[in-house]
Amino acid sequence: MKTSLAIVAAMPLVGSVMALPVNNITARLLGSRQSFVEIPRRNATAGEDSLVAPPVQVSDNGAINFMNLNSVLDTLDPDSIKHHVPKALPQSTSSDAMHYQPVLDYSTHSCYNVPAIDAEGNVASGLRSSYQTNLSGGCRKKEHLDNQNVYVRSRCNNGWCAYMYEHYFEKDVGLEHVAGIGSGHRHEWENAVVVVKDGEGFPRLVAASVHDGYIRRMPRKQVRRVRFQGAHVKLVYHKTGAGTHAFRFGKLLDENIKNDKHKWVRGALVDWNGFPSFELRDRMVRAFVNTGTEPKISDAHFAKYLDKAIGKRIPNFDPYMED
């Protein structure tokens, strides 16, 4: 289902109005003069309509180009985007992937992860970050904890297996009540990587994503710096200072659990090859291209981010070698 958002050209240089498809970051307007286009949004504090000028540039051939689709979506009137949280897919994965799946808690200023897509192909709308608070929009509802998917992809070679567990969040707010880059972004993906040696049954390496990078631990060597529930590493989704949100490893104090279930949480796990169809899986991946945050289990990113997460810590494992 395609959704269109109306872009109103408020400057005199651009007089024609076209619709911007959500899944396309380029819209075409009549005219050839280069200019900036103002887009109407609702004033978040006064409830009045106002105009802001995001970095939307009309090139000589009449195309409007956006650096990031999220900045466009978050500038529009929020009423123009219908909020949608998909219904979780049923769990479909291997027993090994379930055995090593991380368990999560969430700091009090963090959203809960939700499914990115449902069985009918409806993709999560996400929530705007501009002029918002960490928890606005209902991103931390208790019922979300009973409606979750985590997406896993594995790679095994040379006696090792690595599992990447991807989690989708509706938004990631940085500075509250502001717009622009500092406000964060609509949609958020964070993942964890677990590496296991054949026949051992317990992780040799665990890594938690922090935006585009990772923090990692070697459980045998860093016993006091990483905590487990069985073979499940404990992670906390939290706000990184004045910045946006990411994972960190659980600590002793985190046993005072903050989420509404008051226990460590695991969402229904869906394997890369366990989606109801490959078409549905690929639709989910494509939906987040050019949003500024994408699932790293995709073909385009998987090997590169395994390499980032593991580094040189497991010399015999090749993140680029197919199973």
Buried (B, 14 or more C-beta within 10 A) or exposed (E): EEBEBEBEBBBEEBEEEBEBEBBEBEBBBEBEEEBBBBBBBBEBEEEEEEEEEBEBBBBEEBEBEBBBBBBBBBBBBBEBBEBEBBEBBEBBBBEBBBBBBBBBBBBEBBBBBBBBBBBEBBBBBBBBBBBBEBBBBEBBBEEBBEBBBBBBBBBBBEEBBBBBBBBBBBBBBBBBEBBBEBBBBBBBBBBBBBBBBEEEEBBBBBBBBBBEEBBBBBBEEEEEEBBBEEBBBBBBBBBEEEBBBBBBBBEEEBEEBBBBEEEBBBBBBBBBEBBBEEEBBEBBBEBBEBBBBBBBBBEEBBBEBBBBBBEEBBEEBBBEEEE
